[in-house]
Amino acid sequence: MATGRIERTVVAGQPGWRKRVENVGLRLRLQKGDPRRLFEAERQAYLSLQGKHLPFPRVLASSPGEFVVADAGPSVKSILQREGAYSVRGQAALVAAAEALARLHRAGYSHGRPSLRDICYQDGTITFIDLEKYSPRHNTVSGHAWDVLIFFFDICILTGQIDAAVLAARDAYCAVDNQGVWETARRRMRRMCPIWLALRPLTWRWLTDHRDFRAIVPFCALFLKQV
């Protein structure tokens, strides 16, 4: 991570990450909203989740304008990029992330944007970071379903296909899901996929090199077909 807004630090001998209010220009302010308000919402989210035995990092320090959370190891995304989704560690990280997400949902909480860069894996333990999109009002089956769609779309971006690693992650999530979250996500995809797939031929010439675009077909197939 870059120094400045987010940087490494040590608090009472424990490695951590310090995060400060983002200083943005007018364009990003219009796109993302008031950075101080967003920062404070995230800081309060971390504080509110402490002591609940959930897979979020411990807050090492907190004050208006900055907070520090304990280091939780490399992100799942960085592991997959460095070692590959087919490596032993890569597959273990994906399965562990899917199981942890399902257990988080089973406990009644949604992350808000569980992309692979916001999920850390160290010594077999998963930790969810970056709570900018967390909100208690999303702690519903509908909110869990959005989490699932975001998580698996991010996996499909990296793999570009439905393979053993993707299916293992799906099976790991479904094995823990006891609220019908996967089925809720499938119903949502049945409404969205026809639109995505109809637009795909129109944009193929310009977007064929974009990994996000190439992920649409396997992503839709994962939820709409029995694979």
GIPE-V12236 format. One record per residue. N is the residue number from 1. RES is the residue in one letter. SS is DSSP state (alpha for helix, beta for strand, coil for the rest). Layout:
n->N res->RES ss->SS
n->N res->RES ss->SS
This chain:
n->1 res->M ss->coil
n->2 res->A ss->coil
n->3 res->T ss->coil
n->4 res->G ss->coil
n->5 res->R ss->coil
n->6 res->I ss->beta
n->7 res->E ss->beta
n->8 res->R ss->beta
n->9 res->T ss->beta
n->10 res->V ss->beta
n->11 res->V ss->beta
n->12 res->A ss->coil
n->13 res->G ss->coil
n->14 res->Q ss->beta
n->15 res->P ss->beta
n->16 res->G ss->beta
n->17 res->W ss->beta
n->18 res->R ss->beta
n->19 res->K ss->beta
n->20 res->R ss->beta
n->21 res->V ss->coil
n->22 res->E ss->coil
n->23 res->N ss->coil
n->24 res->V ss->coil
n->25 res->G ss->coil
n->26 res->L ss->alpha
n->27 res->R ss->alpha
n->28 res->L ss->alpha
n->29 res->R ss->alpha
n->30 res->L ss->alpha
n->31 res->Q ss->alpha
n->32 res->K ss->alpha
n->33 res->G ss->coil
n->34 res->D ss->coil
n->35 res->P ss->alpha
n->36 res->R ss->alpha
n->37 res->R ss->alpha
n->38 res->L ss->alpha
n->39 res->F ss->alpha
n->40 res->E ss->alpha
n->41 res->A ss->alpha
n->42 res->E ss->alpha
n->43 res->R ss->alpha
n->44 res->Q ss->alpha
n->45 res->A ss->alpha
n->46 res->Y ss->alpha
n->47 res->L ss->alpha
n->48 res->S ss->alpha
n->49 res->L ss->alpha
n->50 res->Q ss->coil
n->51 res->G ss->coil
n->52 res->K ss->coil
n->53 res->H ss->coil
n->54 res->L ss->coil
n->55 res->P ss->coil
n->56 res->F ss->beta
n->57 res->P ss->coil
n->58 res->R ss->coil
n->59 res->V ss->beta
n->60 res->L ss->beta
n->61 res->A ss->beta
n->62 res->S ss->beta
n->63 res->S ss->beta
n->64 res->P ss->coil
n->65 res->G ss->coil
n->66 res->E ss->beta
n->67 res->F ss->beta
n->68 res->V ss->beta
n->69 res->V ss->beta
n->70 res->A ss->beta
n->71 res->D ss->coil
n->72 res->A ss->coil
n->73 res->G ss->coil
n->74 res->P ss->coil
n->75 res->S ss->beta
n->76 res->V ss->alpha
n->77 res->K ss->alpha
n->78 res->S ss->alpha
n->79 res->I ss->alpha
n->80 res->L ss->alpha
n->81 res->Q ss->alpha
n->82 res->R ss->alpha
n->83 res->E ss->alpha
n->84 res->G ss->coil
n->85 res->A ss->coil
n->86 res->Y ss->coil
n->87 res->S ss->coil
n->88 res->V ss->alpha
n->89 res->R ss->alpha
n->90 res->G ss->alpha
n->91 res->Q ss->alpha
n->92 res->A ss->alpha
n->93 res->A ss->alpha
n->94 res->L ss->alpha
n->95 res->V ss->alpha
n->96 res->A ss->alpha
n->97 res->A ss->alpha
n->98 res->A ss->alpha
n->99 res->E ss->alpha
n->100 res->A ss->alpha
n->101 res->L ss->alpha
n->102 res->A ss->alpha
n->103 res->R ss->alpha
n->104 res->L ss->alpha
n->105 res->H ss->alpha
n->106 res->R ss->alpha
n->107 res->A ss->coil
n->108 res->G ss->coil
n->109 res->Y ss->coil
n->110 res->S ss->coil
n->111 res->H ss->coil
n->112 res->G ss->coil
n->113 res->R ss->coil
n->114 res->P ss->coil
n->115 res->S ss->coil
n->116 res->L ss->alpha
n->117 res->R ss->alpha
n->118 res->D ss->alpha
n->119 res->I ss->beta
n->120 res->C ss->beta
n->121 res->Y ss->beta
n->122 res->Q ss->beta
n->123 res->D ss->coil
n->124 res->G ss->coil
n->125 res->T ss->beta
n->126 res->I ss->beta
n->127 res->T ss->beta
n->128 res->F ss->beta
n->129 res->I ss->coil
n->130 res->D ss->coil
n->131 res->L ss->coil
n->132 res->E ss->coil
n->133 res->K ss->coil
n->134 res->Y ss->coil
n->135 res->S ss->coil
n->136 res->P ss->alpha
n->137 res->R ss->alpha
n->138 res->H ss->alpha
n->139 res->N ss->coil
n->140 res->T ss->coil
n->141 res->V ss->alpha
n->142 res->S ss->alpha
n->143 res->G ss->alpha
n->144 res->H ss->alpha
n->145 res->A ss->alpha
n->146 res->W ss->alpha
n->147 res->D ss->alpha
n->148 res->V ss->alpha
n->149 res->L ss->alpha
n->150 res->I ss->alpha
n->151 res->F ss->alpha
n->152 res->F ss->alpha
n->153 res->F ss->alpha
n->154 res->D ss->alpha
n->155 res->I ss->alpha
n->156 res->C ss->alpha
n->157 res->I ss->alpha
n->158 res->L ss->alpha
n->159 res->T ss->alpha
n->160 res->G ss->coil
n->161 res->Q ss->coil
n->162 res->I ss->coil
n->163 res->D ss->coil
n->164 res->A ss->alpha
n->165 res->A ss->alpha
n->166 res->V ss->alpha
n->167 res->L ss->alpha
n->168 res->A ss->alpha
n->169 res->A ss->alpha
n->170 res->R ss->alpha
n->171 res->D ss->alpha
n->172 res->A ss->alpha
n->173 res->Y ss->alpha
n->174 res->C ss->alpha
n->175 res->A ss->alpha
n->176 res->V ss->alpha
n->177 res->D ss->coil
n->178 res->N ss->coil
n->179 res->Q ss->coil
n->180 res->G ss->coil
n->181 res->V ss->alpha
n->182 res->W ss->alpha
n->183 res->E ss->alpha
n->184 res->T ss->alpha
n->185 res->A ss->alpha
n->186 res->R ss->alpha
n->187 res->R ss->alpha
n->188 res->R ss->alpha
n->189 res->M ss->alpha
n->190 res->R ss->alpha
n->191 res->R ss->alpha
n->192 res->M ss->alpha
n->193 res->C ss->alpha
n->194 res->P ss->alpha
n->195 res->I ss->alpha
n->196 res->W ss->alpha
n->197 res->L ss->alpha
n->198 res->A ss->alpha
n->199 res->L ss->alpha
n->200 res->R ss->alpha
n->201 res->P ss->alpha
n->202 res->L ss->alpha
n->203 res->T ss->alpha
n->204 res->W ss->alpha
n->205 res->R ss->alpha
n->206 res->W ss->alpha
n->207 res->L ss->alpha
n->208 res->T ss->coil
n->209 res->D ss->coil
n->210 res->H ss->coil
n->211 res->R ss->alpha
n->212 res->D ss->alpha
n->213 res->F ss->alpha
n->214 res->R ss->alpha
n->215 res->A ss->alpha
n->216 res->I ss->alpha
n->217 res->V ss->alpha
n->218 res->P ss->alpha
n->219 res->F ss->alpha
n->220 res->C ss->alpha
n->221 res->A ss->alpha
n->222 res->L ss->alpha
n->223 res->F ss->alpha
n->224 res->L ss->alpha
n->225 res->K ss->coil
n->226 res->Q ss->coil
n->227 res->V ss->coil
